[in-house]
C-alpha cells in the first residue's frame, strides 16, 4: 500500500476545545470558500477527520463536483467532514503532490464518479478502498517530484493570471462607471 486513508480522527484525547471545520461543499478544486469555527461540543456530527501537512482530501460523495484539495499549512485544530477521505502518502515511495495531480485528472474524476454512481448507497459515493485500488504510473521519486513541480508551477501561473484578469475587470468596470455612469464633464458634447 502506498497510501493510508482516514488515518486520524477526533477522539477523547483530542486536545482542542475549538475547531476550524471544513465541509465538503466548502472546497472545490483546491479553493476553499469558507471555514467555520465551532466549540468542539457544538460541532457538526460529521466533523471528525483530522488532516496534516501534505494530506489530500477528496469528497467521497459525487466526485464529479470536484470537492478535493491538497492540505498545506493547516491550522492545528483543522477538522474536516467525514464526507472526505483523507489520503496520506507513504513519502518514501509516493510523492503527495504527484498523487494529487493524478487524482484530479479529468479521466480519474470520471472513473471515480462512475464507481460512485454504481454504489448501492442512496447517493453516488466512494469508499476509501476505491481510491486505494486506483492504479497510477509510478516513476522513481525524483521524477514524481519533478512532474509535480512543473504542474504546481503551471497551477501557480494560472492562479496569477486569474487574479490579474480579475484586477483588469475591476479596473475596466471602474473606468466605465466613471466615464459613462457618473456625471459627465461639462465640456463634453452630447451626442
C-alpha positions in Angstrom: 0.0 0.0 0.0 1.3 3.4 -1.0 -1.3 5.4 1.0 -3.1 5.4 4.3 -6.8 6.6 4.2 -8.6 8.3 7.1 -5.5 7.9 9.3 -6.7 10.1 12.2 -10.0 11.1 13.7 -11.2 13.3 16.6 -11.3 11.1 19.8 -11.5 11.6 23.5 -7.8 12.7 23.6 -8.3 15.5 21.0 -6.5 18.5 22.6 -8.5 21.4 21.3 -11.8 22.8 22.6 -12.5 24.9 19.5 -12.1 23.6 15.9 -11.9 25.0 12.5 -14.2 23.0 10.3 -14.1 22.3 6.5 -17.2 20.7 5.0 -17.3 19.0 1.6 -19.2 21.9 0.0 -16.7 24.5 1.1 -13.9 23.4 -1.2 -13.8 23.0 -4.9 -10.7 22.3 -7.0 -8.5 23.1 -4.0 -10.2 26.5 -3.5 -11.6 26.9 0.0 -14.8 29.0 0.0 -15.1 29.2 3.8 -14.2 27.6 7.1 -16.4 27.6 10.1 -15.3 27.8 13.8 -17.1 25.7 16.4 -16.7 24.7 20.0 -15.9 21.0 19.8 -19.1 20.1 21.7 -21.2 22.0 19.2 -19.6 20.9 16.0 -21.5 19.0 13.3 -21.6 15.3 13.8 -19.5 14.8 10.6 -16.7 17.0 12.0 -14.4 14.1 12.8 -11.5 13.7 10.3 -8.0 15.1 11.1 -5.6 16.2 8.5 -2.0 17.1 8.4 0.5 18.8 6.0 0.6 17.2 2.5 -2.6 15.2 3.0 -5.0 15.0 0.1 -8.7 15.3 0.8 -11.3 14.0 -1.7 -15.0 14.1 -1.3 -16.5 10.6 -1.2 -19.8 11.9 -2.4 -20.4 12.9 -6.0 -16.8 13.1 -7.2 -17.9 14.9 -10.3 -18.5 18.0 -8.1 -14.7 18.3 -7.7 -14.6 18.8 -3.9 -11.0 18.0 -3.3 -7.8 19.7 -2.1 -4.2 19.5 -1.1 -3.5 20.4 2.6 -0.8 23.0 3.1 -0.1 24.8 6.4 -3.3 23.6 8.1 -4.2 25.1 11.5 -3.6 22.6 14.3 -7.3 22.5 15.1 -8.5 21.9 11.5 -11.1 19.2 11.4 -12.8 18.1 8.1 -16.0 16.3 7.3 -16.3 12.5 7.3 -17.6 13.1 3.8 -14.0 13.4 2.7 -11.5 10.6 2.5 -8.1 11.8 3.8 -5.1 10.4 1.8 -1.7 10.3 3.4 1.1 9.1 1.1 4.0 6.9 2.2 6.5 9.5 1.1 9.4 7.1 0.7 7.7 5.8 -2.5 4.9 8.2 -3.4 5.2 12.0 -3.6 2.0 13.6 -2.3 1.7 16.3 -5.0 2.3 13.7 -7.7 -0.6 11.6 -6.4 -2.8 14.7 -6.1 -2.3 15.6 -9.7 -3.1 12.0 -10.7 -6.3 12.2 -8.7 -7.6 15.4 -10.1 -7.2 14.5 -13.8 -10.4 14.5 -15.7 -10.3 10.8 -16.6 -9.6 9.9 -12.9 -12.5 12.0 -11.7 -14.8 10.5 -14.3 -13.7 7.0 -13.4 -14.2 7.6 -9.7 -17.6 9.1 -10.4 -18.6 6.0 -12.4 -17.7 3.9 -9.4 -19.7 6.2 -7.2 -22.7 6.0 -9.5 -22.7 2.2 -9.2 -22.6 2.3 -5.4 -25.6 0.9 -3.5 -26.0 3.9 -1.2 -28.8 6.5 -1.6 -26.4 8.9 -3.4 -23.3 8.4 -5.6 -20.4 7.7 -3.1 -17.0 6.2 -2.9 -15.3 4.1 -0.4 -11.6 4.7 0.7 -10.9 1.3 -0.8 -12.0 2.6 -4.3 -9.3 5.2 -4.1 -6.7 2.8 -2.8 -7.4 0.5 -5.7 -6.6 3.1 -8.3 -3.6 2.2 -10.5 -1.2 5.0 -11.4 2.1 5.2 -13.2 4.8 5.3 -10.6 8.1 6.6 -11.8 11.1 7.0 -9.4 10.6 9.5 -6.6 12.8 12.2 -8.2 10.7 12.1 -11.4 7.5 12.2 -9.4 8.8 15.4 -7.7 9.9 16.9 -11.0 6.5 16.2 -12.6 4.6 17.6 -9.6 6.9 20.7 -9.5 6.1 21.5 -13.2 2.4 21.0 -12.7 2.4 23.1 -9.5 4.3 25.9 -11.3 1.7 25.9 -14.0 -1.1 26.0 -11.4 0.6 29.0 -9.8 0.8 30.7 -13.1 -2.8 30.0 -13.9 -3.9 31.4 -10.5 -1.8 34.5 -11.0 -3.4 35.1 -14.5 -6.9 34.6 -12.9 -6.0 37.3 -10.3 -4.6 39.6 -12.9 -7.8 39.1 -15.0 -10.0 40.0 -12.0 -8.0 43.1 -11.4 -8.3 44.2 -15.0 -12.1 43.5 -14.9 -12.4 45.7 -11.8 -10.4 48.5 -13.4 -12.5 48.3 -16.6 -15.7 48.5 -14.5 -14.4 51.5 -12.5 -13.4 53.4 -15.7 -16.7 52.6 -17.4 -18.6 53.8 -14.4 -16.5 57.0 -14.1 -16.8 57.8 -17.8 -20.4 56.8 -18.6 -22.4 56.5 -15.4 -21.2 59.3 -13.2 -21.9 62.9 -14.2 -20.2 63.7 -17.5 -17.9 66.7 -17.6 -19.5 70.0 -18.7 -17.2 70.4 -21.7 -18.3 67.1 -23.2 -20.7 67.3 -26.1 -23.9 65.4 -26.1 -24.3 63.0 -29.0 
